[in-house]
């Protein structure tokens, strides 16, 4: 599949087939994430992959009810985190600029975008969810204190083909000088 096709076919999926995702495909998605750029190549994004029914149920319990419904048949839930106080910081611990840890979140977004696009190329659907109980997720998955939970991404074979919402035009988002 060509990149333009992947970009144009990727959609947020809120209903999945009752079908497992091959572990090799999950690893391909994670490999794609690793290839994304990051601040000084620190690669501080981390991924916690819930595949077992028990793990998925515990992760889903940390989501609001509407997203629990959206992922009820998703065979994989991936919790993304970022290691804090590395990206955007000098060796003495001071921030490089006003963004501080924001650079780590930015890098995680770049990594997640690669993961989502690879999933689409593999015929998988995804949904990125930012409303979650980070403390519950840290407890369930033993996420270290020096990591911040960024999102939960559901992964599976789509059971729907939603209409893509209208996108803005270039003139709506860019100014050329």
C-alpha positions in Angstrom: 0.0 0.0 0.0 1.4 3.4 -0.9 1.7 6.1 1.7 -1.1 8.3 0.2 -3.4 5.3 0.3 -2.6 4.7 4.0 -3.1 8.3 4.9 -6.4 8.4 3.1 -7.8 5.1 4.5 -6.8 5.5 8.1 -9.8 6.2 10.3 -10.7 6.0 14.0 -12.5 2.7 14.6 -15.0 2.2 17.3 -16.2 -1.3 16.6 -14.0 -4.4 16.1 -14.4 -7.9 14.8 -14.1 -10.7 17.4 -10.8 -11.7 15.9 -7.3 -11.7 17.5 -4.5 -9.6 16.0 -1.4 -11.6 15.1 1.5 -10.8 17.4 3.8 -10.3 14.4 1.5 -7.4 13.3 1.7 -5.8 16.7 5.5 -6.0 16.6 5.5 -4.5 13.1 3.5 -1.5 14.5 5.9 -1.1 17.3 8.9 -1.3 14.9 7.3 1.5 12.9 6.9 3.6 16.0 10.6 3.1 16.8 11.5 4.6 13.4 10.0 7.9 14.2 12.2 10.9 15.0 12.8 11.9 18.6 14.7 14.6 20.5 18.5 13.7 20.3 17.3 10.2 19.5 16.4 9.6 23.1 13.4 7.5 22.2 11.6 7.9 25.4 8.2 6.6 24.2 7.1 3.3 25.9 4.3 0.9 25.0 2.4 -1.5 27.3 0.5 -4.0 25.2 -2.6 -5.6 26.8 -3.6 -8.7 24.8 -5.0 -11.1 27.4 -8.6 -10.8 28.3 -7.8 -10.0 31.9 -5.3 -7.3 30.9 -7.6 -5.7 28.4 -10.5 -5.6 30.9 -8.3 -3.9 33.5 -7.1 -1.3 31.0 -10.6 -0.8 29.7 -11.8 -0.2 33.2 -9.5 2.9 33.3 -11.5 4.4 30.4 -14.7 6.4 30.6 -17.9 4.4 29.8 -18.2 5.7 26.2 -14.7 4.5 25.4 -15.2 1.2 27.2 -18.1 0.7 24.7 -15.9 1.8 21.8 -13.2 -0.9 22.6 -15.4 -3.7 23.9 -14.3 -6.1 21.2 -10.8 -4.7 20.6 -8.3 -7.6 20.9 -5.4 -5.3 21.8 -5.2 -2.2 23.9 -1.8 -0.3 23.9 -1.0 2.1 26.7 1.5 4.7 25.6 3.8 6.5 28.0 6.8 8.9 27.9 9.8 8.9 30.2 9.8 12.3 32.0 12.5 14.8 32.5 14.9 13.6 29.7 13.6 15.1 26.5 13.7 18.9 26.5 16.2 19.1 29.4 19.8 20.0 29.8 22.2 17.7 31.7 21.9 19.9 34.8 18.1 19.3 34.9 17.1 22.7 33.6 14.7 22.9 30.7 15.9 23.8 27.2 12.9 26.1 26.7 9.4 26.7 28.0 8.1 23.3 26.7 10.1 21.1 29.1 8.4 17.7 29.1 6.2 18.8 26.3 9.0 17.7 23.9 8.6 14.1 25.2 4.9 14.2 24.6 5.6 15.6 21.1 8.0 12.7 20.4 5.4 10.2 21.6 2.9 11.7 19.2 5.3 11.2 16.3 5.9 7.6 17.4 2.1 7.0 17.8 1.4 8.4 14.3 3.9 5.9 12.8 2.2 3.1 14.8 -1.3 4.2 13.5 -0.2 4.4 9.9 1.5 1.0 10.0 -1.7 -0.5 11.6 -3.7 0.9 8.7 -1.3 -0.5 6.2 -1.7 -3.9 7.8 -5.5 -3.7 7.5 -6.0 -2.9 11.2 -8.1 -0.2 12.8 -7.2 1.9 15.7 -8.7 4.5 18.1 -6.5 6.9 20.2 -8.0 7.8 23.5 -6.7 10.5 25.8 -9.4 10.5 28.5 -8.2 7.8 30.9 -7.3 7.2 34.6 -3.5 7.4 34.4 -3.1 6.3 38.1 -5.2 3.2 37.5 -3.2 2.3 34.4 0.1 2.8 36.2 -1.1 0.5 38.9 -2.5 -2.2 36.6 0.5 -2.3 34.3 3.3 -1.5 36.8 4.3 1.7 34.9 7.2 3.4 36.7 6.7 6.8 38.4 9.1 8.4 36.0 6.8 7.8 33.1 3.6 9.7 32.2 0.7 8.0 30.6 -0.1 9.6 27.3 -2.9 7.6 25.6 -4.6 4.2 25.2 -4.8 2.9 21.6 -7.2 0.2 20.7 -6.2 -2.1 17.8 -8.1 -4.7 15.9 -9.8 -5.7 12.7 -12.5 -3.1 11.9 -16.1 -4.3 12.0 -17.3 -1.0 10.5 -16.2 1.4 7.8 -17.0 4.9 9.2 -17.3 7.9 7.0 -14.2 10.1 7.3 -15.1 13.4 8.9 -14.4 16.5 6.7 -10.8 17.7 6.9 -9.8 21.3 6.8 -8.3 22.9 3.7 -4.7 24.0 3.5 -5.8 27.7 3.6 -7.5 27.0 6.9 -4.4 25.7 8.7 -1.4 27.3 7.0 -0.1 30.8 6.2 2.6 31.2 3.6 5.0 34.2 3.7 
